Amino acid sequence: MRSFTYSRAPSIGAATEIAANGAHVIAGGTTLIDLMKIGVMQPEGLVDINGIGELEGYTIEADRMRFGALTKMSTVADDQDVVDAFPALSEALWKAASPQLRNMATLGGNILQRTRCPYFRDTAFAQCNKRNPGSGCAALDGGETNLHAILGGSEACVAMYPGDLAQTLVAFDAEVSTRGPGGTRIIPFAKLHVRPGDDPHTETILEPGEIVTEISLPVIPAMKNSYYLKARDRESYAFASASAAVGVEMDGNIVRDVRIGLGGVASVPWRANEAEDSLRGQPLTEESARNAGRVAFADAEPLEGSSYKIQLGADVVAGALMAVKSRMGGK
């Protein structure tokens, strides 16, 4: 690890000013420090935002949930009000990481975590457009692709977005509040991350010095009937091969509203809009759930090593939907 400067910001304004001059923001550090140790990221400076009171705490209100960016994953996952109001959110956080990591990692840092693509994380591979723009993509040049995206990739990059929390946020119309040198703004979570296109190095629309301050979601009926299902190589906190955050609102035996967010299969947090459309106005049955799974992956573009994710992802979507139906008593 190279030498770097370190400063502790007393306020959001101070943090944005320091970050705008090239320092990287650090909170829990569970991703950044790891990448610094292996040489993937080599910032000249860090600005620590821990202790800024405005970024801590959360509220569960009748019409909206608000989470400060510094709120710990474990704190939210264990909150009974969250479990009751939005079980998929708690489950996504529980399944994301070990207790040690959940106790350190923050919600703001979690949604901005970098890809787990092995070619991005191993500097022995020169070809990585995300780490070394213009160098090529080892995965697309005959490399191993079993961990890569089958949705939202490009001819320059097929790296997968690795998070779990993000699938619940993209499916349920979350927003992120930010503050930067240009002031404050509210960004729909679905627009925060950008697909790789020709420039995989650019992963979000955040400007230099802009810091996520809050994550919020409107409270809707489908949240209460929600579930997060994650398929992975091992049960002990592996990243998803395919996952789905789903929520359903029923009108009798007919689906009034449904939300489906996909993980482990796309370059960004992915909402399966067409799959949702296939279910609205229909009974929730095993047949309709499986059809929604097929629709969710109709436009998938797998490579040889990632083709298994089409069937796996469809099964995960169907399984999550039927789990929600079971929670509702089979209604």
DRENTORMAR-757942 format. One line per 2 residues: number of its first residue (from 0); for each residue y, z negated, x negated of C-alpha. Coordinates in steps of 0.5 Angstrom, whole numbers, plus 500, padded with zeros to 3 digits. Layout:
# DRENTORMAR-757942
NUM) Y:Z:X | ... .
//
This chain:
# DRENTORMAR-757942
0) 500:500:500 | 507:502:497 .
2) 513:497:497 | 517:497:503 .
4) 523:493:506 | 522:488:511 .
6) 527:485:516 | 527:481:522 .
8) 532:483:528 | 535:478:532 .
10) 537:483:538 | 535:489:541 .
12) 541:492:538 | 540:490:531 .
14) 533:493:532 | 535:500:534 .
16) 540:500:529 | 535:499:523 .
18) 530:503:526 | 535:509:527 .
20) 536:509:519 | 529:510:518 .
22) 525:503:519 | 519:503:523 .
24) 519:498:529 | 513:492:528 .
26) 511:487:533 | 503:486:533 .
28) 502:490:528 | 495:492:530 .
30) 496:499:529 | 501:500:524 .
32) 499:495:518 | 492:498:519 .
34) 495:505:518 | 499:503:512 .
36) 493:500:509 | 490:506:509 .
38) 496:511:507 | 496:514:513 .
40) 503:511:514 | 508:510:509 .
42) 514:507:512 | 520:505:507 .
44) 522:499:511 | 520:495:517 .
46) 524:492:523 | 520:486:526 .
48) 522:485:533 | 518:479:535 .
50) 522:473:538 | 527:478:541 .
52) 527:474:548 | 529:480:552 .
54) 523:483:551 | 518:478:553 .
56) 515:476:559 | 513:479:566 .
58) 514:478:573 | 509:480:579 .
60) 513:482:585 | 512:484:592 .
62) 514:491:590 | 514:492:583 .
64) 511:489:577 | 515:489:570 .
66) 512:487:563 | 516:486:557 .
68) 514:490:551 | 513:484:547 .
70) 508:481:552 | 501:480:549 .
72) 495:484:552 | 491:478:553 .
74) 496:474:557 | 496:480:562 .
76) 489:481:562 | 488:474:564 .
78) 493:473:569 | 490:471:576 .
80) 496:475:579 | 494:481:575 .
82) 487:481:577 | 488:480:584 .
84) 494:485:585 | 491:490:580 .
86) 484:489:577 | 484:496:574 .
88) 490:494:569 | 486:487:567 .
90) 480:491:566 | 483:496:562 .
92) 486:491:557 | 480:487:557 .
94) 476:493:555 | 481:495:550 .
96) 480:491:544 | 477:484:541 .
98) 480:477:543 | 483:477:536 .
100) 486:484:537 | 488:482:544 .
102) 492:476:542 | 496:480:537 .
104) 497:486:540 | 503:488:545 .
106) 504:492:551 | 509:496:548 .
108) 505:497:542 | 499:499:545 .
110) 502:505:549 | 505:508:543 .
112) 498:507:538 | 496:513:534 .
114) 490:517:535 | 483:515:532 .
116) 482:522:530 | 478:521:523 .
118) 481:527:520 | 488:524:521 .
120) 486:517:519 | 482:519:512 .
122) 487:522:507 | 482:525:503 .
124) 482:531:508 | 489:535:507 .
126) 488:539:513 | 491:535:519 .
128) 497:538:523 | 499:531:526 .
130) 499:527:519 | 501:533:515 .
132) 505:538:519 | 503:546:517 .
134) 497:544:514 | 492:546:519 .
136) 486:542:523 | 480:540:520 .
138) 477:539:527 | 478:546:529 .
140) 476:549:522 | 469:547:523 .
142) 469:540:523 | 466:534:527 .
144) 469:534:534 | 465:529:538 .
146) 471:525:538 | 476:530:540 .
148) 480:532:546 | 477:537:551 .
150) 484:537:555 | 491:538:553 .
152) 489:540:546 | 492:546:542 .
154) 491:551:537 | 494:546:532 .
156) 491:540:534 | 485:537:539 .
158) 486:530:537 | 485:525:543 .
160) 489:519:545 | 485:513:544 .
162) 489:508:549 | 486:504:555 .
164) 492:501:558 | 495:508:559 .
166) 490:511:564 | 492:505:569 .
168) 500:507:568 | 499:514:568 .
170) 495:514:574 | 500:509:578 .
172) 507:512:577 | 509:507:571 .
174) 516:508:568 | 518:505:561 .
176) 525:503:560 | 528:504:553 .
178) 534:502:549 | 537:506:543 .
180) 543:508:539 | 545:513:545 .
182) 544:507:550 | 538:506:555 .
184) 534:510:559 | 528:510:564 .
186) 522:515:563 | 517:516:567 .
188) 510:514:563 | 507:521:565 .
190) 513:524:561 | 513:519:555 .
192) 507:523:551 | 507:530:549 .
194) 502:535:548 | 501:537:541 .
196) 503:545:542 | 505:548:535 .
198) 508:541:533 | 502:535:533 .
200) 507:531:529 | 511:530:535 .
202) 507:525:540 | 513:522:544 .
204) 520:524:547 | 523:517:544 .
206) 529:519:539 | 530:516:532 .
208) 531:508:533 | 529:508:541 .
210) 525:502:543 | 521:501:549 .
212) 523:495:552 | 519:494:559 .
214) 514:497:563 | 514:497:570 .
216) 510:500:576 | 511:500:584 .
218) 506:496:587 | 502:500:592 .
220) 496:499:596 | 491:503:592 .
222) 492:498:586 | 489:492:590 .
224) 482:497:590 | 482:499:583 .
226) 477:500:578 | 477:502:570 .
228) 470:505:568 | 469:506:560 .
230) 464:510:557 | 463:508:550 .
232) 458:509:544 | 457:501:544 .
234) 459:496:548 | 463:492:543 .
236) 470:494:544 | 469:502:542 .
238) 474:507:543 | 472:511:550 .
240) 468:517:550 | 471:518:557 .
242) 474:513:562 | 477:513:568 .
244) 482:508:572 | 482:509:579 .
246) 485:506:585 | 484:508:593 .
248) 487:507:599 | 483:508:606 .
250) 485:509:613 | 479:508:616 .
252) 473:512:613 | 478:517:610 .
254) 482:517:603 | 489:516:605 .
256) 491:515:597 | 488:516:591 .
258) 490:515:583 | 485:518:577 .
260) 487:517:570 | 483:520:565 .
262) 482:517:558 | 478:519:552 .
264) 478:526:553 | 485:528:553 .
266) 491:529:548 | 495:525:552 .
268) 494:520:558 | 492:524:563 .
270) 493:524:571 | 487:528:574 .
272) 492:531:580 | 487:536:582 .
274) 481:531:583 | 486:527:587 .
276) 488:532:592 | 480:534:593 .
278) 479:527:596 | 485:526:600 .
280) 484:526:607 | 476:526:606 .
282) 471:521:607 | 469:517:600 .
284) 462:519:599 | 458:520:593 .
286) 458:527:594 | 466:527:595 .
288) 466:523:589 | 462:527:584 .
290) 466:533:587 | 472:530:584 .
292) 469:529:578 | 467:536:577 .
294) 474:538:579 | 478:533:574 .
296) 474:537:568 | 475:544:571 .
298) 480:546:566 | 477:543:560 .
300) 476:547:554 | 471:543:549 .
302) 469:545:542 | 462:545:541 .
304) 461:537:539 | 465:535:545 .
306) 462:539:550 | 458:533:553 .
308) 465:530:555 | 465:535:561 .
310) 459:532:564 | 460:525:562 .
312) 467:525:564 | 465:527:571 .
314) 460:522:572 | 465:516:570 .
316) 470:519:575 | 465:519:580 .
318) 462:512:578 | 469:509:578 .
320) 470:511:585 | 464:509:588 .
322) 465:502:584 | 472:502:588 .
324) 468:503:595 | 463:498:593 .
326) 469:493:592 | 471:494:599 .
328) 465:493:602 | 462:500:602 .
330) 468:502:607 .
//
